[in-house]
Amino acid sequence: MKLVTAVIKPHKWEDVREALETFGVTGMTVSEVSGYGRQKGHTEVYRGAEYDIALVPKIRIEIVVGDDDADDVVGIIVKTAQTGRIGDGKVWVSPVETVVRVRTGDRDDAAL
């Protein structure tokens, strides 16, 4: 099993969700987060005054999938979230040793 974690722009969230549901992803955890990458935030102008925005709003998606589906899920997220501009986000994959469904006690593949 793999944990696919993605951080994307908020306006791309609905497109990514729909694409993942079409693929067959049945569960995910989504959080509103803030952060910055190489650009270290950005500058905006409000009523003629410039100010720095250090933390940019993002959406963090976490999905546990079988080993066979991890590459497909990553590809779907990248293709759907990509705008070609700085700050599109990141996707990373981590191994998962054990998953337990709290309600039933099912473990690993049965818990997915």
C-alpha positions in Angstrom: 0.0 0.0 0.0 1.0 3.6 -0.6 0.1 7.0 0.8 -0.3 9.5 -2.0 -0.1 13.1 -0.7 -0.7 16.1 -2.9 -0.6 19.8 -2.2 -2.4 21.7 -5.0 -3.9 25.1 -5.7 -7.4 25.5 -4.2 -9.2 26.4 -7.5 -8.1 23.0 -9.0 -9.6 20.9 -6.1 -13.0 20.2 -7.7 -11.4 19.1 -11.0 -9.0 16.8 -9.1 -11.7 15.3 -7.0 -13.9 14.6 -10.0 -11.0 12.9 -11.9 -10.1 10.8 -8.9 -13.7 9.7 -8.3 -14.0 8.8 -12.0 -10.9 6.6 -11.6 -12.5 4.8 -8.7 -10.9 6.4 -5.6 -13.4 5.9 -2.8 -11.9 7.7 0.1 -9.5 10.6 0.7 -8.7 13.1 3.4 -8.6 16.8 2.3 -7.3 19.7 4.4 -6.9 23.4 3.8 -3.3 24.3 4.4 -0.9 27.2 3.9 2.7 27.3 2.9 5.3 28.4 0.4 7.9 26.9 -1.9 10.8 28.5 -3.8 8.8 31.7 -4.4 8.6 32.4 -0.7 5.0 33.7 -1.0 4.2 36.7 -3.2 3.4 40.4 -3.2 0.0 41.9 -3.8 -1.3 45.4 -4.1 -4.4 46.5 -2.1 -5.7 50.1 -2.4 -2.4 51.2 -3.7 -0.3 49.7 -1.0 2.0 46.7 -1.6 2.1 43.9 1.0 3.7 40.5 1.2 1.8 37.3 1.5 4.2 34.9 3.1 1.9 31.8 3.3 -0.1 30.8 0.2 -3.4 28.9 0.6 -3.3 25.3 -0.7 -5.3 22.1 -0.5 -3.7 18.9 0.8 -5.1 15.6 -0.4 -4.1 12.3 1.2 -5.1 9.0 -0.3 -4.2 5.4 0.6 -4.2 3.1 -2.4 -2.9 -0.3 -3.4 0.7 -0.5 -4.9 -0.7 -1.1 -8.4 -2.9 2.1 -8.4 -0.3 4.6 -6.9 1.3 5.6 -10.3 -2.2 6.1 -11.9 -3.4 8.2 -9.0 -0.3 10.4 -9.1 -0.7 10.8 -12.9 -4.3 11.8 -12.5 -3.5 14.4 -9.9 -0.6 15.9 -11.8 -2.5 16.1 -15.1 -5.6 17.6 -13.5 -3.9 20.1 -11.1 -1.3 21.4 -13.6 -1.6 25.0 -14.7 2.0 25.5 -15.9 2.6 28.3 -13.4 4.8 28.5 -10.3 3.0 27.1 -7.2 1.1 24.3 -8.9 2.1 22.1 -6.0 3.8 18.8 -5.2 2.8 15.1 -5.1 4.7 12.5 -3.1 4.3 8.8 -2.4 5.1 7.0 0.9 5.0 3.4 1.8 2.3 2.3 4.2 2.9 -0.7 6.5 -0.5 -1.1 8.1 -4.0 0.3 7.8 -6.7 -0.5 10.3 -10.4 0.4 9.9 -11.4 1.6 13.3 -15.1 0.6 13.0 -14.5 -3.1 12.1 -10.9 -3.7 12.9 -10.2 -4.8 9.3 -6.5 -4.6 8.4 -4.5 -3.7 5.3 -6.2 -4.4 2.0 -9.5 -5.2 3.7 -9.4 -1.8 5.3 -9.1 0.1 2.0 
